[in-house]
Every structure is written in structure tokens, then in C-alpha cells.
Amino acid sequence: MNEETFSSYSFLLDRTARRVKQYAQQRFKELGFNITVDQWIVLKHLYEHKELKQNELAELLFKDNPTLTRIIDLLCNKGLTVRNTHPEDRRSFMVSLTRNGVKKVEQLSPKVKDIRLKAWEGLSTRDFNQFKKILNTIYQNLG
């Protein structure tokens, strides 16, 4: 493959990722979720992992610490997360969901699933599996 082909694929990948996120954010707003897509991703990971060190969460989400700090600050202000000092390391924070945060994730999960399924309309299970394989290969090539 030549450089132009690679550039075209990179453009398509970036363009599609942006469209997916824009569509989801638009639907979140229309449905009155009162959170952003990035905030949802934080909430969902905390729901799955119960409690995480803030820097572990940043690594899982591929977010830099200042960006994640702002997201967590907003979620704390909304009463959805809580940040506690790590019991063994005062320089670290443990982040977890509040009861309202757990309720929010459980309430929104089916709706978010429907939003995500919109992107897969018209694709077969075979298409999806092939796409997943390609994305995983690209990710592993760069790791």
C-alpha cells in the first residue's frame, strides 16, 4: 500500500470516530441525559470496576490527568462520583460512584446501547467481527 492509501484510511477512521461521538453527544442532549459522552465513559468504567485510583482510570480511558480531573470534578459536582484519599497513599485519590451515580448508569445503559446500535445498522455479525479484528490488529501493531 502507498502512503496515500494509508492517509485515506486514517482519515476515514478519524472521521468515523468523530461522527460516532458527535451523534452520541447529540442524542445524549436530546434525551436529557445531563452528562457528556466522556462523562458517561467514566461512569460506565467506575460501574464496572467499583473503585479505581484516578491515575488508573486515566490510563484505562486514555485520558491525560488534567482532562480526567475536570471530568471527575464535574461528576462530583453532579453528585454522581466521589473522590476519596487513597488509604495507603495520601497523594492518590480513589474514585467511585455514589448511589445516584449507580442509578444513573443503570437508568441510561439501555438507552446508550440503543444509541450505539445505530452505528451498526445494516452490518452483519460477520462485518462487525471483521471490523473488530481489524481494529484490534491496528491497536496491537502500535502497542
Secondary structure as the mmCIF struct_conf table of DSSP 4:
data_model
#
loop_
_struct_conf.conf_type_id
_struct_conf.id
_struct_conf.beg_label_comp_id
_struct_conf.beg_label_asym_id
_struct_conf.beg_label_seq_id
_struct_conf.end_label_comp_id
_struct_conf.end_label_asym_id
_struct_conf.end_label_seq_id
HELX_RH_AL_P HELX_RH_AL_P1 GLU A 3 GLU A 30
TURN_TY1_P TURN_TY1_P1 LEU A 31 GLY A 32
BEND BEND1 ILE A 35 ILE A 35
HELX_RH_AL_P HELX_RH_AL_P2 VAL A 37 HIS A 49
BEND BEND2 LYS A 50 LYS A 50
STRN STRN1 GLU A 51 LYS A 53
HELX_RH_AL_P HELX_RH_AL_P3 GLN A 54 LEU A 61
TURN_TY1_P TURN_TY1_P2 PHE A 62 PHE A 62
HELX_RH_AL_P HELX_RH_AL_P4 ASN A 65 ASN A 77
TURN_TY1_P TURN_TY1_P3 LYS A 78 GLY A 79
BEND BEND3 LEU A 80 LEU A 80
STRN STRN2 THR A 81 THR A 85
BEND BEND4 PRO A 87 GLU A 88
TURN_TY1_P TURN_TY1_P4 ARG A 90 ARG A 91
STRN STRN3 PHE A 93 LEU A 97
HELX_RH_AL_P HELX_RH_AL_P5 ARG A 99 LYS A 118
TURN_TY1_P TURN_TY1_P5 ALA A 119 GLY A 122
HELX_RH_AL_P HELX_RH_AL_P6 THR A 125 ASN A 141
TURN_TY1_P TURN_TY1_P6 LEU A 142 LEU A 142
#
